[in-house]
Amino acid sequence: MVLNDDQSVTLNGDDSGCTAELVTAVQPGNAAFVGSSFGGGAYITASLKWQPISSSSAKPLGWPAFWSMPLEGHMTPYSDQWPGQAQGYMDNIEADFFEALPDEAGTAAYGGSLHNWYGIYLVSCAPAQQCAPALPYSTGQRAVPAGTDFSQYHDYGFLWVPATASTNGYAKFYFDGVEVGYTFEWEQYRDQPPPPDNQPWAFGILDQRHLFLLLGTSQAQPMTVRSVDVWQASVADNIHH
């Protein structure tokens, strides 16, 4: 990781597993987490540039990405327990704001999606580590204008609006301030029993979670981060340590 003269940060890749190099929260040893997590809805955006490569190019694990995980179950163990289920049966969310796709002929898109993870780790849905509602690959593709140069800065945004008793929650994705691709919607989640697959409240667990942000890439694809911003109507549901 390199701090540049213009105060941007270039991530040169990590091969340890999750590839995250910049995060808004960490947990040193068994201590309480240090940093910031965000709840109650937000508009989250980052200004990034990276160099596309083809799927046939040799590369290690990972790719340029900007995503989030919940404090619950990661920084605060066992707090992602699904009420009424066996001990260790979790209910959680992953919000992927941006994932680089291979630079194939005619491709002008990136990935942006949600994953409603659930089950007992390494037991439910084996051999997969956890279960998640199946989403078509095309659902997570975010088409951008033809001729877009990803090696120049662009803004990758994510709008999270929680559900209420009378309105659906939703997640929208934005490229340079313009909405792109599919909108995820869900009804208010009230600890209904699993599974969430094909349920109108699938992904609604997001509204009960506190997200910390991660940025990272592989060693084959440096990514430069100019800024990360979180806009909220209220910070009352955030957790900072």
LINUR-V225081 format. One record per pair of residues at least 6 apart in sequence whose ideal C-beta (glycine too) atoms are under 8 Angstrom apart, sorted by the first residue. I is the first residue (numbers start at 1). J is the second residue. If there is no record, write none. Layout:
i->[I,I]
j->[J,J]
//
This chain:
i->[1,1,1,1,1,1,2,2,2,3,4,4,6,8,8,8,9,9,9,10,10,10,10,11,11,11,11,11,11,11,11,11,12,12,12,13,13,13,13,13,13,13,13,13,13,13,14,14,14,14,14,14,14,15,15,15,15,15,17,18,18,19,19,19,19,19,19,19,20,20,20,21,21,21,22,22,22,22,22,23,23,23,23,23,24,24,24,24,24,24,25,25,25,25,25,25,25,25,25,26,26,26,27,27,27,27,28,32,32,33,33,33,33,33,34,35,35,35,36,36,36,36,37,37,37,37,37,37,37,37,37,38,38,38,38,38,38,38,38,38,39,39,39,39,39,39,40,40,40,40,40,40,40,41,41,41,41,41,41,42,42,42,42,42,42,43,43,43,43,43,43,43,44,44,44,44,44,44,44,44,44,44,44,45,45,45,45,45,45,45,45,46,46,46,46,46,46,46,46,46,46,47,47,47,47,47,47,47,47,48,48,48,48,48,48,48,48,48,48,48,49,49,49,49,49,49,49,49,50,50,50,50,50,50,50,50,50,51,51,51,51,52,52,52,52,52,52,53,53,53,53,53,54,54,54,55,55,57,58,59,59,59,59,60,60,60,61,62,62,62,62,63,63,63,63,63,64,64,64,64,64,64,64,64,65,65,65,65,65,65,65,65,66,66,66,66,66,66,66,67,67,67,67,67,67,67,67,68,68,68,68,68,68,68,68,69,69,69,69,70,70,70,70,70,70,70,71,71,71,71,71,71,72,72,72,72,72,72,73,73,73,73,74,75,80,80,80,81,81,81,81,81,82,82,82,82,82,82,82,83,84,84,85,85,86,88,88,89,89,89,89,89,90,90,90,90,90,90,91,91,91,91,91,91,92,92,92,92,92,93,93,93,93,93,93,93,93,94,94,94,95,95,95,95,95,95,96,96,96,96,96,96,97,97,97,97,97,98,98,98,98,99,99,99,99,100,100,100,100,100,101,101,101,101,101,108,108,108,108,108,108,109,109,109,109,110,110,110,110,110,110,111,111,111,112,112,112,112,112,112,112,113,113,113,114,114,114,114,114,115,115,115,116,116,116,116,116,116,117,117,117,118,118,118,118,118,118,118,119,119,119,119,121,121,122,124,124,125,131,133,133,133,133,133,133,134,139,139,140,140,141,142,142,142,142,143,143,144,144,144,148,153,153,154,154,155,155,155,155,156,156,156,157,157,157,157,158,158,158,158,159,159,159,159,159,160,160,160,161,161,161,162,162,162,163,163,163,163,163,163,163,164,165,168,168,168,169,169,169,169,169,169,169,169,170,170,170,170,171,171,171,171,172,172,173,173,173,174,184,186,186,186,186,186,186,187,187,187,188,188,188,189,189,189,189,189,190,192,192,196,196,196,210,210,210,213,213,215,215,215,216,217,232]
j->[9,10,11,12,21,22,9,10,12,9,10,224,226,224,225,226,22,224,225,222,223,224,225,21,22,215,216,217,222,223,224,225,217,219,222,19,21,60,62,216,217,218,219,220,221,222,20,21,62,216,217,218,219,60,61,62,218,219,61,214,216,61,62,63,65,216,217,218,214,215,216,215,216,217,214,215,216,225,228,35,212,213,214,215,35,36,37,212,213,214,33,34,35,36,37,71,75,212,241,33,34,35,33,34,74,75,34,75,241,71,75,76,212,241,241,212,240,241,212,238,239,240,70,71,75,210,211,212,238,239,240,44,210,211,212,213,230,232,237,238,209,210,211,237,238,239,162,207,232,234,236,237,238,160,161,162,207,232,233,159,160,211,230,231,232,157,158,159,160,230,231,232,68,97,157,158,160,211,213,228,229,230,231,155,156,157,158,174,228,229,231,66,97,98,155,156,215,225,227,228,229,153,154,155,156,225,226,227,228,64,66,98,153,154,156,215,223,224,225,226,150,151,152,153,154,223,224,226,64,100,150,151,217,221,222,223,224,150,151,221,222,100,102,103,150,151,221,59,102,103,220,221,102,103,104,102,104,220,220,218,219,220,221,218,219,220,218,216,217,218,219,99,100,217,218,221,98,99,100,216,217,218,221,223,96,98,99,100,214,215,216,217,97,98,156,213,214,215,228,94,95,96,97,98,99,213,214,94,95,96,97,211,212,213,214,94,211,212,214,80,92,93,209,210,211,212,79,209,210,211,212,239,79,80,92,208,209,210,79,80,90,92,212,212,90,91,92,87,88,89,90,91,89,90,91,118,191,193,194,191,191,193,193,194,120,120,121,118,119,120,124,194,117,118,119,120,121,130,116,117,118,194,196,205,116,117,118,205,209,114,115,116,117,203,205,206,209,114,115,117,114,158,160,171,206,211,111,112,113,114,115,140,112,156,157,158,173,110,111,112,156,110,111,112,113,110,111,150,217,221,107,109,110,111,141,143,144,145,146,147,148,141,142,143,144,141,142,144,150,156,175,140,141,142,140,142,156,158,173,180,181,135,139,140,135,171,184,203,206,132,133,135,132,133,196,202,203,205,130,131,132,124,130,131,132,194,195,196,125,130,131,194,129,130,129,130,131,131,195,195,196,197,198,202,203,197,181,182,181,182,181,173,175,180,181,180,181,154,175,180,154,224,226,175,176,174,175,176,177,173,174,175,173,174,175,177,171,172,173,174,170,171,172,173,174,169,171,206,169,170,171,169,206,207,169,186,187,188,189,204,207,188,188,185,186,187,185,186,187,188,203,204,206,207,183,184,185,186,183,184,203,206,179,183,179,180,181,180,203,200,201,202,203,204,206,200,201,204,201,204,207,201,204,205,207,208,201,199,201,202,203,205,237,238,239,228,230,223,225,228,223,223,238]
//
